[in-house]
């Protein structure tokens, strides 16, 4: 029987047994912990695998692809039976290309696959984010140069002592945003990272101007060559401050890693435009898989 459980900080070690060396942003403890939304995202261990369940608002439950060294074929069958028992057509979400291919081999012609562009992750070359070289990034480079030439700033690696100031900065940022639709969920997710900064083991970087924190970013390595960026916020009234925290964070903390995964755009046009402007080297394509009939 599948038992769905809440994702709390106590489950970090449980997740670490399954989620390692995966560049897909869904399969990461920090992400699921910060966005679990009071039970909107849960997990279960099934046949030696870890599976996530997503159930937002009045939407029916959906599952992630099972990860682990256990019996994936049986795990998928049990997950499908569980979802059918919930009265819904079994649907798996946030599958990477290799998960999609593996599922098709395990159950040939049993699933419809739908490309999910809105949830595909943007991946960038770290070196490019540091140098901002090339004609296509000249506008970003101009903003960064303006910032460097006009502000007395310093980059700082954030510690636990900086977290109260991070909260204040986040609140200022949300107040400044004219089109703020992030709401309480984004605030709760951000606070969960800030309040559990040391326990989560994420790395934080900040930009200070005249001693005041004006931008912050949080990230962590997820593979030998890829870093996953979780949060970035700052003083929107300061031209170039976001270009600066992006560039400085990569330069000071992540220069030894080849790639930075800055996650999905959720289908938001403004966010998509912003992410494309930094010229990703590739997307981690994601798919949904809907069961056809029975297995």
RAJOKA-V355781 format. One record per pair of residues at least 12 apart in sequence whose C-alpha atoms are under 8 Angstrom apart, sorted by the first residue. I is the first residue (numbers start at 1). J is the second residue. If there is no record, write none. Layout:
<<I:J> <I:J>>
//
This chain:
<<2:44> <2:45> <2:46> <2:78> <2:79> <2:82> <3:44> <3:45> <4:42> <4:43> <4:44> <4:53> <5:42> <5:43> <5:44> <6:38> <6:39> <6:41> <6:42> <6:43> <7:32> <7:33> <7:36> <7:39> <7:41> <7:42> <7:43> <8:33> <9:33> <9:199> <9:200> <12:29> <15:28> <15:29> <15:50> <16:29> <18:49> <18:50> <18:67> <18:68> <19:67> <19:68> <20:222> <20:223> <21:222> <21:223> <21:224> <22:222> <22:223> <23:222> <23:223> <23:226> <23:228> <23:261> <24:96> <24:121> <24:284> <25:121> <25:228> <25:261> <25:263> <26:94> <28:222> <30:193> <30:200> <31:230> <33:192> <34:188> <34:189> <34:190> <34:192> <34:193> <35:185> <35:189> <37:185> <37:188> <37:189> <40:53> <40:54> <40:55> <40:56> <40:57> <41:53> <41:54> <41:55> <41:56> <42:54> <46:66> <46:75> <46:78> <47:70> <47:71> <47:72> <47:74> <47:75> <48:68> <48:69> <48:70> <48:71> <49:66> <49:67> <49:68> <49:69> <49:70> <49:71> <49:72> <49:75> <50:66> <50:67> <50:68> <51:63> <51:64> <51:65> <51:66> <51:67> <52:64> <52:65> <52:66> <60:88> <61:83> <61:86> <61:88> <62:83> <62:90> <62:91> <62:92> <62:93> <63:79> <63:91> <63:92> <63:93> <64:92> <64:93> <64:94> <64:95> <65:92> <65:93> <65:94> <65:95> <65:99> <73:106> <73:107> <77:295> <80:291> <89:290> <89:291> <90:290> <90:291> <91:288> <91:289> <91:290> <91:291> <92:288> <92:289> <92:290> <93:286> <93:287> <93:288> <93:289> <94:116> <94:119> <94:286> <94:287> <94:288> <95:286> <95:287> <95:288> <95:289> <96:284> <96:285> <96:286> <96:287> <97:284> <97:285> <97:286> <97:287> <100:113> <100:287> <100:289> <107:295> <110:291> <110:292> <110:293> <110:294> <110:295> <111:289> <111:290> <111:291> <111:292> <112:289> <112:290> <112:291> <112:292> <113:287> <113:288> <113:289> <113:290> <114:287> <114:288> <114:289> <115:285> <115:286> <115:287> <115:288> <116:285> <116:286> <116:287> <116:288> <117:267> <117:285> <117:286> <118:264> <118:265> <118:266> <118:267> <119:263> <119:264> <119:265> <119:266> <119:267> <119:286> <120:263> <120:264> <120:265> <120:283> <120:284> <120:285> <120:286> <121:261> <121:262> <121:263> <121:264> <121:265> <121:283> <121:284> <121:285> <121:286> <122:261> <122:262> <122:263> <122:264> <122:275> <122:280> <122:281> <122:282> <122:283> <122:284> <123:259> <123:260> <123:261> <123:262> <123:263> <123:280> <123:281> <123:282> <123:283> <123:284> <124:259> <124:260> <124:261> <124:262> <124:278> <124:279> <124:280> <124:281> <124:282> <125:258> <125:259> <125:260> <125:280> <125:281> <126:250> <126:254> <126:255> <126:257> <126:258> <126:259> <126:260> <127:255> <127:258> <129:246> <129:247> <129:250> <129:278> <130:247> <130:248> <130:250> <130:251> <131:247> <136:279> <137:277> <137:278> <137:279> <140:243> <140:278> <143:239> <143:240> <143:243> <144:240> <144:241> <144:243> <144:244> <145:240> <146:239> <146:240> <147:239> <147:240> <147:241> <147:244> <148:244> <151:209> <152:209> <152:210> <153:207> <153:208> <153:209> <153:210> <154:207> <154:208> <154:209> <155:205> <155:206> <155:207> <155:208> <155:245> <155:248> <155:249> <156:205> <156:206> <156:207> <156:208> <157:203> <157:204> <157:205> <157:206> <158:203> <158:204> <158:205> <158:206> <159:204> <160:197> <160:198> <163:194> <163:195> <163:197> <165:213> <166:194> <166:213> <166:216> <167:191> <167:194> <169:213> <169:214> <169:215> <169:233> <169:234> <169:235> <170:233> <170:234> <172:235> <173:233> <173:234> <173:235> <173:236> <176:235> <176:236> <176:237> <177:236> <190:231> <201:220> <202:218> <202:219> <202:220> <203:218> <203:219> <203:220> <204:216> <204:217> <204:218> <204:219> <205:217> <205:218> <205:245> <205:249> <206:245> <206:249> <207:241> <207:244> <207:245> <214:234> <214:235> <214:241> <215:232> <215:233> <215:234> <215:235> <215:241> <215:242> <215:245> <216:231> <216:232> <216:233> <216:234> <216:245> <217:229> <217:230> <217:231> <217:232> <217:233> <217:245> <217:246> <217:249> <218:230> <218:231> <218:232> <219:231> <224:257> <225:256> <225:257> <225:258> <225:259> <226:257> <226:258> <226:259> <226:260> <226:261> <227:254> <227:257> <227:259> <227:260> <227:261> <228:260> <228:261> <228:262> <228:263> <229:260> <229:261> <229:262> <229:263> <230:262> <230:263>>
//
